């Protein structure tokens, strides 16, 4: 009898990146529209990935089983 493999949630795999050290990175929100009224510095900050909060990391074990 073979063991059933867990499936990766493809939506999560497209939205999050896991680094070699195990950190989970995400893009910031507020990137879709109304960017012209924001400062250039703020717009550049939205284009960088940031780490997911430690309190939320336990949720990603099931979403991305083979990357953590």
PyMOL commands that set and color helices and strands:
alter all, ss='L'
color gray80, all
select helices_A, chain A and resi 10-15+40-46+54-63
alter helices_A, ss='H'
color red, helices_A
select strands_A, chain A and resi 17-18+24-27+49-51
alter strands_A, ss='S'
color yellow, strands_A
deselect
rebuild
show_as cartoon
